[in-house]
């Protein structure tokens, strides 16, 4: 239906924002659910973010997804913060009720949903997380919540991995970046949470022959969908989970928080976004 003057409203704020897939996904869910609702992209400069969030909280807007570079500002501006957002140190979801701003982080549960959708049980063995930025923090938090028995970390800047371990995984073993393949011995899950593999950049190379045959490789990068990291793992016969699963997984609880219902199951969100990323030539 076409939105009316009584439409529910939500959106996504970031800078840049034009690349975001969230508006297309949310629009498909809104249409399929027959909601009178709008989900808008907002390009907001870093210096305007706090003012923007506070002003929007005083409107009829239900909330916002928040992406780079505003995830820390979103946390700082909130009146109420979920345990996940507090532990991760970043918020990707703000909801507004009576002028009160609530911050949450659904990247963590989104990552676990992506594994679950592919039948991957993270607690079945050790996990190696590559990276120590915002995505890695959400993923390590998620793995801890899921009861992963051993977390291994490797990051280009070892000090950032040490900070991540201190905050979220005190028992993690840290491998120097150049020795990251050592983390593959006996591993069950390997996650690329670096920005390596993004279109136009370098790939993340691993010696996949060193990993057990039932290892799963998961990527947070989804542009391109088939990163070199996943392609190489698949070529060694390993199972893979692409980065769209995490994106869709964080969007579902966001939709529920904004509009009070689950996204309609009949929309194949992965196929929808894959078609946007890989248009038929
Ligand atoms: P950050 O900038 O916070 O972190 C970037 C990470 O990549 C750091 O660990 C950094 O290492 C590492 N890195 C960057 N360049 C290199 C390089 N040349 N060699 C080795 N390591 C490198 O970004 P985010 O954590 O927010 O995002 C990481 C990726 O995850 C992005 O591709 C993003 O698109 C994706 N993402 C996907 C989501 C999804 O829903 N699928 C959600 C959120 C993010 P160092 O500490 O040394 O700088």
Boltz pocket constraint, residues with backbone or C-beta under 6 A from the ligand:
constraints:
  - pocket:
      binder: B
      contacts: [[A, 107], [A, 110], [A, 130], [A, 131], [A, 132], [A, 133], [A, 134], [A, 135], [A, 136], [A, 155], [A, 156], [A, 157], [A, 160], [A, 192], [A, 193], [A, 194], [A, 195], [A, 196], [A, 198], [A, 219], [A, 220], [A, 221], [A, 222], [A, 243], [A, 244], [A, 246], [A, 247], [A, 248], [A, 250]]
      max_distance: 6.0
